[in-house]
Amino acid sequence: MSIDRIATAQQSQYFLSQIENASGALNTTQQQIASGDNSTTYAGFGTQTQVLQATMSANSRNSAYQTATSLAVTQADIQDTQLTSLSSLATQLNSAVSTAISTNDPSTLMSQVQSIFNQAVSVLNSQDANGAYIYGGGNDATPPVNVNSLSQLASLPSVSSAFTNGNNLKSVQVADGQTITYGVTASSVASGLMQELQNIAQFDQGANGNFSGSTNLSGTQNSFLTGEMTAVTNVASNLNNATAQNGDNYSALTNAQTQQSTMATLYSGFISNIQDTNMAQAATQLSLDQTQLQAALQVTSTLNNLTLLNYLPAATTTG
């Protein structure tokens, strides 16, 4: 007769499945430690898959907002410097007119007016790093101021003809549902300044003008310049306001950057908590998995080698 093994086929199959499960768990833990990720597929994250996908999508949008906002901050910073220059030019014009009146000497007025015009056009026709005109209002490929000399400005029927910019103000989306407008157009900030420059140039070309050839102000010249003082003062005030508004826009953009940075840290941490392997926990789990696999192998091996002979009493010998 045969001596049967204790283990049945069903028991053997059960222990083999335990070995397979323990081996699979060990392999998973080893992969997590090697890759640094809890899973290489979304399915491996189980019930947290949707949360992980949503957070990664939000983080991607936030990253795009950061890039766009950074460019907007750079332009707003450039605009701050240039608008401050325009405001300074208006102040210089005010001072030039005031000095001509107070000294009764207009001989240097037009050279100063010409210099102010040249500097203003240079600022208004400035371009960014990509060659786009900063104050183009959407017409990024066309200089927003189309006159190159004070005499050209004086010959225009209307100062508005000196501007070829569009009316689209640049804006940037800084977060979901949040947009900040920061663009400025040449005509919106400099029409007043150009109007005063044109007024003075046209008067200078008229019968009562010729400031450069005058050593003293005539009554008509004095009356004209005195009348212009209020308008020139208003121009300087308006440019100061435009500079302040740009400063507010700049602050809003930098505040948005701070918020974006905070959200990036939050998103990254949340993703890491789901996606990244906790090495301390993984090392402990690895040890447990190894122990479980070893135990399963040992039990299965021992069980498969057991027969009824293991339970028979040992034979005794007689002398």
C-alpha positions in Angstrom: 0.0 0.0 0.0 1.1 3.7 -0.4 1.8 6.1 2.4 -0.1 9.3 1.5 1.1 12.8 2.1 -0.8 14.8 4.7 -1.4 17.8 2.3 -4.3 17.5 -0.1 -4.3 19.1 -3.5 -6.7 21.8 -2.3 -4.4 22.7 0.6 -1.4 22.8 -1.7 -3.2 25.1 -4.1 -4.1 27.4 -1.1 -0.5 27.7 0.1 0.7 28.2 -3.5 -1.7 31.2 -3.8 -0.3 32.5 -0.5 3.2 32.3 -1.9 2.0 34.1 -5.0 0.3 36.9 -3.0 3.3 37.3 -0.8 5.6 37.4 -3.8 3.4 40.0 -5.5 3.3 42.2 -2.4 7.1 42.0 -2.2 7.6 42.9 -5.8 5.3 45.9 -5.5 7.1 47.2 -2.4 10.5 46.7 -4.2 9.2 48.7 -7.2 7.9 51.5 -4.9 11.3 51.8 -3.3 13.2 51.6 -6.6 10.9 54.2 -8.4 10.0 56.4 -5.5 6.3 56.2 -6.6 3.6 54.3 -4.9 2.4 53.2 -8.4 3.4 53.5 -12.0 -0.3 53.6 -13.2 -3.3 55.6 -12.1 -5.1 52.3 -11.3 -2.5 51.6 -8.6 -3.7 54.6 -6.5 -7.2 53.1 -6.1 -9.8 55.4 -4.6 -7.3 58.3 -4.7 -7.0 58.2 -8.5 -9.6 60.9 -9.2 -8.2 63.2 -6.5 -4.7 62.8 -7.8 -5.7 63.5 -11.4 -7.7 66.6 -10.4 -4.8 67.9 -8.3 -2.3 67.3 -11.1 -4.5 69.1 -13.6 -4.9 72.1 -11.2 -1.1 72.2 -10.6 -0.6 72.2 -14.4 -2.9 75.2 -14.8 -1.3 77.0 -12.0 2.1 76.5 -13.6 0.8 78.0 -16.8 -0.6 81.0 -14.8 2.8 81.4 -13.2 4.6 81.6 -16.6 2.1 84.1 -18.0 2.1 86.2 -14.9 5.9 86.4 -14.8 5.8 87.9 -18.3 3.1 90.4 -17.3 5.1 91.5 -14.2 8.2 92.1 -16.4 6.2 94.3 -18.7 4.4 96.2 -15.9 7.8 96.8 -14.4 9.1 98.2 -17.7 6.0 100.4 -18.0 6.6 101.8 -14.5 10.0 103.0 -15.5 8.8 104.5 -18.7 5.6 106.1 -17.4 7.7 107.7 -14.7 9.9 109.0 -17.5 6.9 110.4 -19.3 5.7 112.0 -16.1 9.1 113.6 -15.7 9.0 114.9 -19.2 5.6 116.6 -18.5 7.2 118.2 -15.4 10.1 119.3 -17.5 7.7 121.0 -20.0 5.9 122.7 -17.1 9.2 123.9 -15.8 10.4 125.1 -19.3 7.2 127.1 -19.8 7.3 128.5 -16.3 10.9 129.5 -16.6 10.3 131.3 -19.9 7.5 133.3 -18.3 9.3 134.1 -15.1 12.6 135.1 -16.8 10.8 136.8 -19.7 13.2 134.8 -22.0 11.7 132.2 -24.4 14.9 131.7 -26.4 15.6 128.2 -25.2 12.0 127.0 -24.9 11.7 125.3 -28.3 15.0 123.4 -28.0 13.6 122.0 -24.7 10.2 121.3 -26.3 12.0 119.5 -29.2 14.0 117.4 -26.7 10.9 116.5 -24.7 9.1 115.4 -27.9 12.0 113.2 -29.0 12.3 111.5 -25.6 8.5 111.0 -25.4 8.4 109.3 -28.9 11.3 107.1 -27.9 9.4 105.9 -24.8 6.1 105.4 -26.6 7.6 103.5 -29.5 9.7 101.2 -27.3 9.5 97.4 -27.9 9.7 94.4 -25.6 12.2 91.5 -25.9 10.1 89.9 -28.7 10.0 93.1 -30.8 6.4 93.9 -30.0 5.5 97.6 -29.3 4.7 97.8 -25.6 2.1 100.6 -26.1 0.6 99.2 -29.3 -2.7 98.2 -27.9 -2.9 95.1 -30.0 -1.1 96.6 -33.0 2.1 95.1 -31.8 4.0 95.3 -35.1 3.3 99.0 -35.8 4.9 102.0 -33.9 2.1 103.6 -31.9 3.4 107.1 -32.6 3.8 107.8 -36.3 5.4 111.2 -36.3 9.2 111.6 -36.1 9.6 115.3 -35.7 8.0 118.2 -33.8 7.2 119.9 -37.2 5.3 116.8 -38.3 3.3 116.9 -35.1 2.5 120.6 -35.6 1.2 120.0 -39.1 -1.4 117.4 -38.1 -5.0 118.6 -38.0 -5.6 116.6 -34.8 -3.1 115.2 -32.3 -5.1 111.9 -32.4 -3.6 111.4 -35.9 -0.2 111.0 -34.4 -1.3 107.7 -32.8 -1.8 104.4 -34.6 -2.1 102.1 -31.6 -5.1 99.9 -31.0 -7.4 99.9 -28.0 -6.8 96.4 -26.7 -5.3 96.4 -23.2 -3.1 93.5 -22.3 -4.4 91.2 -19.6 -3.4 88.0 -18.0 -5.3 85.2 -16.3 -3.6 84.7 -12.9 -5.9 82.0 -11.5 -9.1 80.2 -12.4 -11.7 82.9 -13.0 -9.3 85.8 -12.2 -7.8 88.1 -14.7 -5.7 91.3 -14.3 -5.5 94.0 -16.9 -2.1 95.7 -17.0 -1.6 97.0 -20.6 -1.3 100.7 -21.5 -1.7 102.3 -24.9 0.3 105.3 -26.2 -2.8 107.4 -26.9 -4.3 106.8 -23.5 -1.3 108.1 -21.6 0.3 110.6 -23.9 -2.4 112.4 -25.8 -2.4 115.2 -23.3 1.4 115.6 -23.5 1.4 115.5 -27.3 -1.4 118.0 -27.4 0.6 120.5 -25.4 3.7 120.0 -27.5 1.6 120.5 -30.6 0.0 123.6 -29.2 3.4 125.2 -28.5 4.9 124.1 -31.8 2.0 125.5 -33.8 2.1 128.8 -32.0 5.8 129.0 -32.5 5.3 128.5 -36.3 2.6 131.3 -36.3 2.9 135.0 -36.8 3.4 135.7 -33.1 5.8 132.8 -32.4 9.5 132.4 -33.2 10.4 131.9 -29.5 14.0 131.0 -30.4 14.5 134.4 -32.1 13.0 136.3 -29.2 15.0 137.7 -26.3 11.9 138.9 -24.5 8.3 137.7 -24.4 5.8 139.7 -26.3 2.5 140.3 -24.7 0.9 137.7 -27.0 3.6 135.2 -26.2 3.2 135.8 -22.5 -0.5 135.4 -22.7 -0.3 132.2 -24.7 2.3 130.5 -22.4 0.4 131.6 -19.2 -2.7 130.1 -20.7 -0.8 126.8 -21.3 0.4 126.5 -17.8 -2.8 125.1 -16.4 -3.1 122.5 -19.2 0.6 121.5 -18.8 0.1 121.1 -15.1 -2.9 118.9 -15.7 -0.9 116.7 -18.1 1.8 116.1 -15.5 -0.9 115.2 -13.0 -2.6 112.8 -15.4 0.7 111.1 -16.1 1.4 110.8 -12.4 -2.1 109.1 -12.0 -1.3 106.7 -14.9 2.0 105.8 -13.3 0.2 105.2 -10.0 -2.4 103.0 -11.7 0.3 101.0 -13.3 1.9 100.6 -9.9 -1.4 99.2 -8.5 -1.5 96.7 -11.4 2.1 95.7 -10.7 1.2 95.1 -7.1 -1.8 93.0 -8.0 0.4 90.9 -10.3 3.1 90.3 -7.7 0.4 89.4 -5.1 -1.0 86.9 -7.7 2.6 85.5 -8.0 2.7 85.0 -4.3 -0.6 83.2 -4.3 0.5 81.0 -7.3 3.7 80.0 -5.4 1.7 79.1 -2.4 -0.7 77.0 -4.5 2.2 75.3 -6.3 3.7 74.2 -3.0 0.3 73.0 -1.8 -0.4 71.1 -5.0 3.1 69.5 -5.1 2.8 68.4 -1.4 -0.7 66.9 -2.0 0.5 65.1 -5.1 3.6 63.9 -3.3 1.5 62.5 -0.4 -0.4 60.4 -2.8 2.2 59.6 -5.4 5.5 59.4 -3.6 6.7 56.4 -1.6 7.2 56.9 2.1 10.6 55.3 2.3 10.5 54.5 6.1 7.1 52.8 5.7 8.2 51.1 2.6 11.3 49.7 4.3 9.2 48.3 7.1 6.7 46.9 4.6 9.6 45.3 2.7 10.8 43.5 5.7 7.2 42.3 6.5 6.7 41.1 2.9 10.0 39.2 3.0 9.0 37.5 6.2 5.6 36.6 4.9 7.0 35.1 1.7 9.6 33.2 3.6 7.0 31.8 6.0 4.7 30.8 3.2 7.5 29.0 1.4 8.6 27.2 4.5 5.1 26.1 5.5 4.3 24.9 2.0 7.6 23.0 1.8 7.2 21.4 5.2 3.6 20.5 4.5 4.3 18.9 1.1 7.0 16.7 2.7 4.8 15.4 5.5 3.4 11.8 5.3 1.7 9.5 7.7 5.1 8.1 8.5 5.8 11.3 10.4 3.1 10.3 12.8 3.9 6.6 13.3 5.5 5.8 16.6 9.2 5.1 16.3 10.1 1.5 16.0 11.6 -0.1 19.1 14.4 -2.6 19.1 14.7 -5.5 21.5 17.8 -7.0 22.7 
